[in-house]
Amino acid sequence: MTDGRGNSKRRAIAAGVLALALWLPSLAAAQAPAQGEADPGVRPTRLIDRAEVRVSRVELQPGATRRVHTHNDVQFHLWVPMTGTLQLSIGSEAPVPAASGQAFFLKRGTPHGFKNVGTSPAAVLEVFVKDGAPNANRGQHQDELAALALGLAALEREHGHVP
């Protein structure tokens, strides 16, 4: 089930967090922005911030751009468009269209930025897998994995597949 380095478990955790966060869009409105509006028309909201994972929902007004940046405090992160018409720039590559239902994997330190190229607001979910704290309490992690598995199963029933 794992590749010997625990990557399968990390992927399962990230996928489960993603599934649960997709069900809780109203939570984003109830919490304060993660970092304010560093870029005009871009509003990040922190949904979860733990030693091992951080999840943020980023809302972009039409024409808004999240400037190119990196995340050096994480192992990797998943960038998942939820609504709207977006473009994603990764490294020095040309921007690519990014539609709801897609997911992009970015390693630590990968420069990236994104833009709402549509005429209505857009939203992105970012799931960051951190270096994290030592896994001293394995029983707690087993419970979390079970909860995430239930969330993934429900998402699969609702959409017919897990993105």
N, C-alpha and C positions, 0 to 999 in steps of 0.2 A: 504494500500500500504506500510505502514511502520509498525514496531513492537512497536511503541511508543518511541523508542530511536533514531529513524532516521537511523537505520542500513540499511534499504532498499535503502535510498537515497545515503548513502555512498557506498554501493555495486554498485549501478547504476553509480555513478561517477567513481569508480575504473574500472568498466567494460568498460565504454565509453572511458576513458583515454587509457585503454589497446587497444581498437579497433582503436582509432585514431593513437596511437603510432605504431601499426603494419603497418599502411599505410605509415608511414613516416620514413622508415629505412634510407633513404638518409640523413635525418636530423642528424642522429648520426655521420655521417662522417664529417658533416660541423661544428660540435661543438667540443670544447675542452674536453678532458677526465675529468670525474668528480673528480677523486682522483689520477690520474696517474696510474702507474703500481705497486701497492703495492705487488702484486703477479706476478711473471714472466709469461708472456704470457696471462695475464688477463687485459683487457682494458675496464673499465667502462666509459660510456659517459652519462652525465646528459642531459635528453631531456626536462624535465619540473621540476621546483622547485618553488612551491608556498607555501603559509602558510598551505594549507590543503592537498596538494598532491605533491609527488616527483616521477618522472618516470626516470628510468635509463635503458640503454641498455648495457649489459655486453658481450663483445666478448672474446672468449677463443680460443687460439691456440691449436692444437692437443696436448694432454697430460697435458695441463695447469690445475692448481687447484686453486680455490678461497678458501683460508683457512677458517676454521670454524670461524664464527663471529656472532654477534648479532646486532639488531637494537633496541635500547632502546628509540629512539626519535620518534617512530611511534606507532599508535594503532595496526596496523597489516600491512602485505604486501602480495602481490600476486607475486609468482615466476613462470614465464611462459617461458618454453623453446620454442625458435623460430626455430632454425636450429641446426643441428649436433646431435651427440650422447653423451648424458650427464648422469651423475649420481648425485643424490642429497642426502646429508646426513642431517638428521634432528635430533637434540638432540643426544641421545645415540643409536638410531636405526641404523641398518645396511644400507649402501647406497642403494638407489633404482634407477632403470632406469627411466629417464625422457625424454619423447619424445615430439616433436612438437605437439601442440593441447591439451596438458595437462595443468593444472594449480594447483599450490600448495598454500595453505593458511597457513601463519605463523603469530602467535601472537607476540606481543611486547616481545622482549628479548629471543626469541626462537633461540638457537644455530643452525647454519646451515652452510654448505659449499657445493661446487659443483666442478665437474671435467668434462673436455671434454675427454671422453674415446674413441673417434673416431679418424679417420685419416684426417679429414678436419676441418676447423674452425667451431666453434659453437657460438650461440648467445642466450642470455636470456634477457627477459624483466622483470624488477622489478617495480611494482607499489606499492608505499608506501602511506598509508593513515595516515597523521599526526594528532596530536592533534588539530592543526589548530587554526586559529584566530576566534574570535567570529563571528557569522553569522549576522552581522549588516545589510548587504546589501542583503536582500533576493531576490530582483528583479534580481540582477546580477546572483545569483545562479540559478534562474529559467531559465534564458537564457542559462547558461552553461549546465544545465540538458537537455534542448531542443536540443542543439547542440550535446551532447553526445548520445541522443536517435537517432538522425539522423545518426550518425556514426555507432551505433549498428545495425540499420536497414539495412544500406548499407553492413555491414559485413555479416549479416544474408543472404542477397540476394546473396552475392558472394560465401559464403561457405555452404549455406543451413541450418546453425545453428550458434548460438553464443556460443563460448567455455566458 
